[in-house]
Amino acid sequence: MAQNGTTENGVTGANGDGSPPMPFPQPVKVQEIRHTKIFINNEWHTSLKGKTFQTFNPATGVQICEVEEADKADVDKAVKAARAACQRGSPWRRMDVSSRGRLLHKLADLMERDRALLAVSCGCNASCCCVVASPDDTFMCFTRHEPVGVCGAIIPWNFPLLMFMWKVAPALCCGNTVVIKPAEQTPLTALHVGSLIKEAGFPPGVVNIVPGFGPTAGAAIASHMGIDKVAFTGSTKVGQLIKEAAAKSNLKRVTLELGGKNPCIVFADSDLQLAVEETQKGAFFNQGQCCTAASRVFVEEQVYEEFVRHSVESAKTIVIGDPLDPRTSHGPQIDQKQFDKILELIDSGKKEGAKLECGGVAMEDTGLYIQPTVFSHVKDHMRIAKEEIFGPVQCIFRFKSQQEAIERANSTEYGLASAVFTRNLDRALSVSAALETGTVWVNCYNALHAQAPFGGYKMSGNGRELGEYALAEYSEVKAVTIKLTEAL
């Protein structure tokens, strides 16, 4: 394989500056093999099960040596070491980018020093031919950004128009075509946009809308051999199924925007009234049917009781009614299944010892309405503290120290969004850096902008929506390298 302009194995001539080529390293006879153990935490370890495996020279068939064989327990040990090394506050995480660069350059120098040994090791163990790459400026390389192809999209019911455009707009912008399945609860918005797409003059087949159910139409999109990429917004459980189906079919690209159990941290020095307003906006917006719902609010103990009191007063002023009535700020849940799930989780909160401050019941003699609900004295082990409720439920926790708040905020499988309320800029920046979420809002909530990327850490998904980062999800990058003539 050509490297750094070298088109064949060996030296092709003088260096680009006219100097003679570097001397070819002489073959080194394989002496005693230095390292055959497992490398963990900068130390050499024997296999925990005491197992080894043989490694051979493919040119001769002769055994070179025996190497320690890692098993699950050894991998666990390695992961534990790697996890400790990447913890916030560790030497590696505190190291700045220049220092990391210096370490990489030092490693490159050491590899160059041992290049003959490394070349022989590769030659004996991997049947690679020894190659010395010489600089060559007679090549030009450029990149092309091309469409991925056919993009499948599966969108949820909570924001049918917004989700439709979050998927379709970047796909079309990059020249792709789309097959999109709206949620079975809310297909009408997408179908009307389909008529507008035709009226706007898009060629036939560019956008295709397939209403249906997840186990049939959704599963077909995820596993279809003719679809090159799939984007999904919804639950983590279904996201896992989609990723599995994509891998088992044609290894199509996948972007996932999944669930969240989003923490807000309210410090005693914050504007408390602002914090109450913004966290309730986060908790009750769209009746809590939002992946970014502010369902865990950690309040510093000095202002805890005051925060709870103001939150209850605010929740009681929310106007419940017909979503089409301009006076209404709180509408119904999407369907009976979701309605029943929310009430069941509210009941679990009461049984597990959280204090129900207000709400927690359905509206009588009407549709699927649940009163805005506020729980105080919530503990981390409770179901309402761990499970995504997707309903109008605000859970308020107490904390004593900044470090405690960060650790508890991060102690979840999710990592979609979070918020920090403080007047101290240093604290806002340090806590924002420590929170394991794709979005951090400071002294605000649900402040989404088309230019800013949106997506999650951990089990809240992969990839990003919005902004320049979204376009990368819908583009293939091709490198084109051209050999130029050496004649002037």
Phi, psi and omega per residue, in radians:
M1 nan 2.315 3.137
A2 -1.193 2.404 3.105
Q3 -2.392 2.381 3.119
N4 0.893 0.658 3.079
G5 1.576 -0.109 3.116
T6 -1.427 2.207 -3.013
T7 -1.727 -0.066 3.137
E8 -2.641 2.950 3.113
N9 -1.239 2.172 -3.141
G10 1.950 -3.055 -3.078
V11 -1.650 2.307 -3.057
T12 -1.722 -0.106 -3.124
G13 2.717 -2.798 -3.094
A14 -1.220 2.768 3.043
N15 -1.155 2.889 -3.098
G16 -1.045 -0.459 -3.114
D17 -1.563 0.143 3.112
G18 1.596 -0.168 3.138
S19 -1.319 2.732 -3.141
P20 -1.143 2.709 -3.122
P21 -1.124 2.701 3.082
M22 -1.081 2.513 3.129
P23 -1.080 2.425 -3.125
F24 -1.236 2.200 3.126
P25 -1.043 2.367 3.131
Q26 -1.306 2.500 3.123
P27 -0.983 2.478 -3.130
V28 -1.940 2.270 3.088
K29 -1.224 2.441 -3.132
V30 -1.250 1.976 3.081
Q31 -1.591 -2.605 3.125
E32 -1.156 2.275 3.102
I33 -1.195 2.250 -3.018
R34 -1.430 -0.683 -2.965
H35 -2.308 2.093 3.117
T36 -2.328 0.092 -3.099
K37 -1.704 3.030 3.125
I38 -1.398 2.351 -3.081
F39 -1.799 1.882 -3.135
I40 -2.379 2.272 3.059
N41 1.053 0.637 -3.124
N42 1.085 0.457 3.094
E43 -2.327 2.723 3.137
W44 -1.706 2.284 -3.048
H45 -2.240 2.567 2.951
T46 -1.447 2.765 3.121
S47 -1.062 2.398 3.138
L48 -1.107 -0.462 3.096
K49 -1.660 0.006 3.107
G50 1.242 0.357 -3.094
K51 -1.657 2.619 3.050
T52 -2.348 2.880 3.008
F53 -2.381 2.710 -3.091
Q54 -1.495 2.565 3.001
T55 -2.195 2.446 -2.955
F56 -2.114 2.745 2.959
N57 -1.508 1.936 -3.077
P58 -1.160 -0.289 3.129
A59 -1.348 -0.499 -3.072
T60 -2.098 -0.315 -3.054
G61 1.359 0.076 -3.105
V62 -1.486 2.422 3.093
Q63 -1.174 2.292 3.091
I64 -1.469 -0.865 -3.107
C65 -2.975 -3.099 2.988
E66 -1.962 2.404 -3.087
V67 -2.015 2.482 3.106
E68 -1.056 2.323 -3.080
E69 -1.710 2.012 3.106
A70 -1.314 2.495 3.074
D71 -2.185 -3.008 -3.095
K72 -0.991 -0.721 -3.118
A73 -1.111 -0.638 3.106
D74 -1.220 -0.669 3.085
V75 -1.109 -0.731 3.084
D76 -1.002 -0.734 -3.141
K77 -1.122 -0.722 3.126
A78 -1.173 -0.725 3.131
V79 -1.126 -0.694 3.113
K80 -1.058 -0.737 3.119
A81 -1.164 -0.743 -3.140
A82 -1.166 -0.675 3.127
R83 -1.135 -0.718 3.108
A84 -1.132 -0.658 -3.109
A85 -1.224 -0.410 -3.122
C86 -1.766 0.080 3.100
Q87 -1.124 2.516 3.092
R88 -1.033 2.311 -3.100
G89 1.679 -0.180 3.102
S90 -1.269 2.814 3.116
P91 -0.951 -0.681 -3.114
W92 -1.198 -0.733 3.140
R93 -1.254 -0.496 3.115
R94 -1.408 -0.288 -3.096
M95 -1.242 2.305 -3.135
D96 -1.379 2.960 -3.017
V97 -1.148 -0.565 3.108
S98 -1.133 -0.700 3.126
S99 -1.183 -0.667 3.065
R100 -1.112 -0.679 3.094
G101 -1.078 -0.725 3.126
R102 -1.091 -0.681 3.102
L103 -1.121 -0.720 3.119
L104 -1.133 -0.698 3.082
H105 -1.132 -0.672 3.103
K106 -1.110 -0.722 3.083
L107 -1.075 -0.726 3.114
A108 -1.085 -0.714 3.102
D109 -1.085 -0.740 -3.130
L110 -1.179 -0.674 3.090
M111 -1.139 -0.651 3.070
E112 -1.144 -0.692 3.098
R113 -1.045 -0.708 -3.092
D114 -1.749 0.424 -3.024
R115 -1.080 -0.593 3.140
A116 -1.179 -0.758 3.100
L117 -1.097 -0.737 3.139
L118 -1.146 -0.687 3.133
A119 -1.120 -0.755 3.125
V120 -1.177 -0.667 3.102
S121 -1.059 -0.779 3.104
C122 -1.135 -0.720 -3.097
G123 -1.131 -0.726 -3.106
C124 -1.339 -0.626 -2.990
N125 -1.707 -0.480 -3.044
A126 -2.166 0.133 3.106
S127 1.030 0.458 3.078
C128 -1.414 2.476 3.038
C129 -1.454 2.501 -3.123
C130 -1.184 2.251 -3.106
V131 -2.274 2.361 2.970
V132 -1.973 2.066 -3.101
A133 -1.564 2.203 3.123
S134 -1.857 2.517 3.130
P135 -1.039 2.533 -3.129
D136 -2.680 2.115 -3.113
D137 -1.755 0.377 -3.141
T138 -1.694 0.387 3.065
F139 -2.094 2.530 2.993
M140 -2.130 2.346 -3.130
C141 -2.213 2.368 3.021
F142 -2.441 2.897 -3.126
T143 -2.031 2.605 3.046
R144 -2.075 2.388 3.018
H145 -1.776 2.054 -3.037
E146 -2.127 2.757 3.108
P147 -1.079 2.585 3.031
V148 -1.208 -0.690 -3.139
G149 2.341 -2.184 3.114
V150 -1.564 2.146 -3.108
C151 -1.919 2.156 3.028
G152 -1.569 2.571 3.114
A153 -2.468 2.394 3.113
I154 -2.244 2.049 -2.978
I155 -2.055 2.745 -3.080
P156 -1.557 3.126 -3.072
W157 -1.597 -0.239 -2.957
N158 -1.318 -0.547 3.077
F159 -2.376 1.293 -2.950
P160 -1.084 -0.676 -3.139
L161 -1.359 -0.775 -3.139
L162 -1.052 -0.832 -3.120
M163 -1.135 -0.638 3.102
F164 -1.010 -0.845 -3.080
M165 -1.302 -0.566 3.074
W166 -1.047 -0.540 -3.140
K167 -1.557 -0.807 -2.990
V168 -1.307 -0.719 -3.035
A169 -1.046 -0.908 3.135
P170 -1.169 -0.563 3.116
A171 -1.099 -0.830 -3.136
L172 -1.218 -0.645 3.131
C173 -0.982 -0.636 -3.101
C174 -1.591 0.099 3.042
G175 1.577 0.233 3.126
N176 -1.488 2.956 2.931
T177 -1.941 2.852 -2.932
V178 -2.353 2.435 2.890
V179 -2.127 1.994 -3.014
I180 -2.129 2.356 3.075
K181 -1.918 1.959 3.020
P182 -1.292 2.816 3.087
A183 -1.083 2.539 -3.121
E184 -1.129 -0.399 3.114
Q185 -1.326 -0.456 -3.032
T186 -2.396 1.107 -3.116
P187 -1.473 -0.309 -2.921
L188 -1.199 -0.651 -3.135
T189 -1.067 -0.850 -3.123
A190 -1.069 -0.701 -3.119
L191 -1.158 -0.632 3.089
H192 -1.173 -0.693 3.094
V193 -1.090 -0.573 3.072
G194 -1.000 -0.720 3.113
S195 -1.144 -0.605 3.114
L196 -1.231 -0.595 3.097
I197 -1.093 -0.753 3.099
K198 -1.139 -0.767 -3.128
E199 -1.115 -0.585 3.140
A200 -1.213 -0.352 3.074
G201 1.824 0.254 3.067
F202 -1.122 2.459 3.118
P203 -1.077 2.667 3.114
P204 -0.995 2.459 3.065
G205 1.545 -0.168 -3.111
V206 -1.202 -0.780 3.078
V207 -2.168 2.257 -3.120
N208 -2.283 2.282 -3.018
I209 -2.044 2.129 -3.022
V210 -2.158 1.514 3.079
P211 -1.065 2.517 -3.136
G212 2.964 -2.917 -3.070
F213 -1.885 2.725 -3.083
G214 -1.014 -0.877 -3.086
P215 -1.134 -0.281 -3.133
T216 -1.925 -1.314 -3.103
A217 -1.153 -0.758 -3.140
G218 -1.106 -0.781 3.126
A219 -1.112 -0.645 3.121
A220 -1.109 -0.696 3.099
I221 -1.127 -0.805 -3.072
A222 -1.112 -0.566 -3.052
S223 -1.826 0.022 -3.010
H224 -1.233 2.273 -3.132
M225 -1.245 -0.312 -3.137
G226 -1.627 0.022 3.098
I227 -1.825 2.294 -3.010
D228 -1.690 -0.325 -3.138
K229 -2.704 2.520 3.083
V230 -2.269 2.397 3.077
A231 -2.092 2.362 -3.068
F232 -2.407 2.403 2.946
T233 -2.139 2.198 -3.115
G234 2.908 -2.607 -3.044
S235 -1.355 2.711 3.114
T236 -1.110 -0.690 -3.122
K237 -1.055 -0.798 3.133
V238 -1.235 -0.616 3.082
G239 -1.018 -0.672 3.096
Q240 -1.131 -0.701 3.115
L241 -1.126 -0.688 -3.136
I242 -1.161 -0.742 3.135
K243 -1.129 -0.668 3.098
E244 -1.133 -0.778 -3.139
A245 -1.128 -0.684 3.125
A246 -1.121 -0.686 -3.139
A247 -1.212 -0.662 -3.086
K248 -1.354 -0.288 -3.141
S249 -1.620 -1.701 -3.080
N250 -2.021 0.396 3.127
L251 0.953 0.735 -3.122
K252 -1.153 2.676 3.049
R253 -1.056 2.582 3.125
V254 -2.390 2.279 2.899
T255 -2.119 2.379 -3.032
L256 -2.273 2.269 2.995
E257 -2.092 1.857 -2.895
L258 -1.999 -2.678 -2.997
G259 -1.283 3.029 3.111
G260 -2.691 2.650 2.991
K261 -2.281 1.342 -2.743
N262 -1.462 2.190 -3.102
P263 -1.583 2.495 2.915
C264 -2.045 2.381 3.108
I265 -2.015 2.049 -3.099
V266 -1.895 1.963 3.131
F267 -1.554 2.758 -3.066
A268 -1.113 -0.426 -3.109
D269 -1.515 0.089 -3.073
S270 -1.363 2.920 2.935
D271 -1.315 1.752 -2.942
L272 -1.113 -0.676 3.140
Q273 -1.142 -0.713 3.074
L274 -1.079 -0.757 -3.133
A275 -1.082 -0.720 3.098
V276 -1.078 -0.826 -3.107
E277 -1.097 -0.794 -3.061
E278 -1.262 -0.707 3.136
T279 -1.186 -0.572 3.070
Q280 -1.297 -0.583 3.003
K281 -1.021 -0.728 3.125
G282 -1.208 -0.639 -3.079
A283 -1.360 -0.663 -2.966
F284 -1.889 -0.097 3.111
F285 -1.013 2.304 -3.132
N286 0.998 0.636 -3.136
Q287 1.028 0.505 -3.136
G288 1.341 0.048 -3.105
Q289 -1.524 1.187 -3.009
C290 -2.641 2.353 -3.119
C291 -1.125 -0.400 -3.140
T292 -1.634 0.185 -3.057
A293 -0.892 2.330 -3.125
A294 -1.451 1.288 -2.985
S295 -1.564 -0.122 3.074
R296 -2.250 1.967 -3.129
V297 -2.011 1.956 3.125
F298 -1.683 2.118 -3.051
V299 -2.086 2.305 3.133
E300 -1.086 2.442 -2.929
E301 -1.051 -0.498 -3.122
Q302 -1.073 -0.522 -3.080
V303 -2.061 0.213 -3.023
Y304 -1.043 -0.943 -3.059
E305 -1.095 -0.686 3.124
E306 -1.136 -0.733 3.130
F307 -1.083 -0.786 3.138
V308 -1.066 -0.779 -3.115
R309 -1.062 -0.812 3.132
H310 -1.156 -0.618 3.140
S311 -1.140 -0.711 3.121
V312 -1.143 -0.798 3.128
E313 -1.024 -0.734 -3.127
S314 -1.176 -0.754 -3.109
A315 -1.075 -0.598 -3.109
K316 -1.255 -0.242 3.141
T317 -1.611 -0.093 -3.099
I318 -1.183 2.314 -3.077
V319 -1.574 2.102 -3.135
I320 -1.766 2.359 3.128
G321 3.036 -2.797 -3.128
D322 -1.145 2.205 -3.141
P323 -1.018 -0.416 -3.137
L324 -1.488 -0.107 3.074
D325 -1.473 2.114 -3.079
P326 -1.062 -0.324 3.117
R327 -1.399 -0.250 -3.053
T328 -1.411 2.383 3.023
S329 -2.120 -0.015 -3.107
H330 -2.505 1.975 -3.092
G331 -1.822 -2.853 -3.088
P332 -1.469 2.913 2.979
Q333 -1.321 2.905 -2.967
I334 -1.240 -0.683 -3.111
D335 -2.772 3.056 -3.068
Q336 -1.109 -0.659 -3.129
K337 -1.067 -0.824 3.131
Q338 -1.183 -0.687 3.097
F339 -0.987 -0.854 -3.112
D340 -1.170 -0.664 3.136
K341 -1.097 -0.751 -3.119
I342 -1.108 -0.818 -3.137
L343 -1.110 -0.606 3.116
E344 -1.172 -0.675 3.103
L345 -1.233 -0.659 3.057
I346 -1.043 -0.761 3.121
D347 -1.089 -0.669 3.113
S348 -1.131 -0.643 3.099
G349 -1.068 -0.745 3.114
K350 -1.143 -0.722 -3.115
K351 -1.194 -0.575 -3.087
E352 -1.496 0.006 2.983
G353 1.871 0.020 3.043
A354 -1.234 2.636 -3.125
K355 -1.636 2.054 3.109
L356 -1.370 1.932 -3.085
E357 -1.498 -0.620 3.100
C358 -2.874 2.828 3.116
G359 1.253 -2.508 3.090
G360 1.485 0.112 -3.133
V361 -2.362 2.832 3.080
A362 -1.452 2.679 3.034
M363 -1.264 2.400 -3.101
E364 -1.415 2.569 3.002
D365 0.982 0.670 3.112
T366 -2.628 -2.885 -3.072
G367 -1.303 -2.622 -3.019
L368 -1.522 1.020 -3.101
Y369 -1.733 2.348 3.026
I370 -2.141 2.281 -3.127
Q371 -1.121 2.467 3.053
P372 -0.908 2.246 -2.947
T373 -2.043 2.315 3.101
V374 -2.163 2.171 3.022
F375 -1.926 2.387 2.963
S376 -1.987 3.028 3.128
H377 0.935 0.721 3.108
V378 -1.460 2.427 3.119
K379 -1.919 2.673 -3.011
D380 -1.100 -0.417 -3.073
H381 -1.441 -0.203 -3.071
M382 -1.238 2.657 3.141
R383 -1.062 -0.704 -3.123
I384 -1.167 -0.293 3.092
A385 -1.547 -0.297 -3.028
K386 -1.981 -0.597 -3.032
E387 -1.650 2.549 3.073
E388 -1.275 2.013 -3.038
I389 -1.428 -0.694 -3.108
F390 1.020 0.748 3.119
G391 -2.712 3.082 -3.003
P392 -1.377 1.187 -3.080
V393 -2.262 2.106 3.094
Q394 -1.877 2.183 -3.140
C395 -1.923 2.164 -3.051
I396 -1.983 2.153 -3.100
F397 -1.928 2.806 3.092
R398 -1.930 2.450 3.022
F399 -2.400 2.785 -3.091
K400 -1.848 -0.698 -3.041
S401 -2.252 2.776 3.124
Q402 -1.054 -0.784 -3.117
Q403 -1.080 -0.720 3.100
E404 -1.068 -0.776 -3.117
A405 -1.081 -0.745 -3.137
I406 -1.108 -0.815 -3.106
E407 -1.095 -0.724 -3.138
R408 -1.253 -0.640 3.097
A409 -1.086 -0.644 -3.101
N410 -1.483 -0.133 -3.043
S411 -1.471 1.090 3.126
T412 -2.612 2.723 3.099
E413 -1.302 -0.237 -3.103
Y414 -1.627 2.871 3.094
G415 -2.847 0.915 -3.057
L416 -1.523 -1.061 -3.066
A417 -2.520 2.834 3.099
S418 -2.756 2.994 3.122
A419 -2.564 2.642 3.114
V420 -2.250 2.307 3.100
F421 -2.101 1.977 -3.122
T422 -2.876 2.715 3.028
R423 -1.628 -0.106 -3.066
N424 -1.623 1.960 -3.079
L425 -1.131 -0.717 3.115
D426 -1.032 -0.767 3.118
R427 -1.123 -0.759 -3.140
A428 -1.010 -0.748 -3.106
L429 -1.254 -0.733 -3.106
S430 -1.200 -0.699 3.125
V431 -1.223 -0.677 3.093
S432 -1.029 -0.710 3.127
A433 -1.176 -0.542 -3.067
A434 -1.451 -0.400 -3.091
L435 -1.303 2.324 -3.064
E436 -1.630 1.182 3.136
T437 -2.434 2.713 -3.132
G438 -1.286 -0.410 3.113
T439 -2.322 2.374 3.015
V440 -2.222 2.158 3.063
W441 -1.775 2.385 3.117
V442 -1.978 2.078 -3.136
N443 1.001 0.554 3.076
C444 -2.843 3.047 3.076
Y445 -2.667 2.574 -3.126
N446 0.974 0.564 3.100
A447 -1.528 1.475 -3.105
L448 -1.731 2.416 3.127
H449 -2.317 2.516 -3.085
A450 -1.075 -0.423 -3.107
Q451 -1.461 -0.277 -3.031
A452 -1.742 2.323 -3.131
P453 -1.161 2.616 -3.138
F454 -2.403 2.244 3.117
G455 3.039 3.135 -2.963
G456 -2.074 2.827 2.927
Y457 -1.603 2.952 2.984
K458 0.875 -2.289 -3.055
M459 -1.536 0.297 2.992
S460 -1.588 0.060 2.977
G461 2.231 -3.120 3.126
N462 -2.299 2.525 3.092
G463 1.485 3.102 -3.081
R464 -2.350 2.515 2.966
E465 -1.720 2.790 3.004
L466 1.216 2.743 3.067
G467 1.151 -2.978 -3.128
E468 -1.095 -0.558 -3.119
Y469 -1.110 -0.564 3.132
A470 -1.140 -0.629 -3.129
L471 -1.120 -0.591 3.114
A472 -1.106 -0.516 -3.140
E473 -1.212 -0.375 -3.067
Y474 -1.946 0.340 -3.109
S475 -2.278 2.493 2.916
E476 -1.732 2.487 3.130
V477 -1.924 2.139 -3.117
K478 -1.987 2.276 3.048
A479 -1.676 2.230 3.116
V480 -2.016 2.100 -3.119
T481 -2.010 2.242 -3.065
I482 -2.070 2.262 3.038
K483 -1.448 2.058 -3.123
L484 -1.541 2.683 3.047
T485 -1.236 2.488 -3.126
E486 -1.434 -0.181 -3.128
A487 -1.270 2.394 3.104
L488 -1.379 nan nan
